[in-house]
């Protein structure tokens, strides 16, 4: 949120074609994975994506050691958001984000 980006959470157990669909539809520019899920990320990045996002592998945080303070000059989260993909009745992912009206369920 501090980066004023739109986060699109993905589930590693999803099949590679579903993750590929979400990456293509969302226009993701960065795919972030932990070392545990890097093989799945590489599998997806090897597919025929419309635009391949950069891949960033973040090391697992163990919670020990010195704590680091991160400060931001401007903390206005106005450009940040979260985009969630859910399975529709046709089993084709449907996207909703904070800029759209969510339908009544």
PyMOL commands that set and color helices and strands:
alter all, ss='L'
color gray80, all
select helices_A, chain A and resi 16-26+35-45
alter helices_A, ss='H'
color red, helices_A
select strands_A, chain A and resi 6-7+30-34+54-58+81-87+93-97
alter strands_A, ss='S'
color yellow, strands_A
deselect
rebuild
show_as cartoon
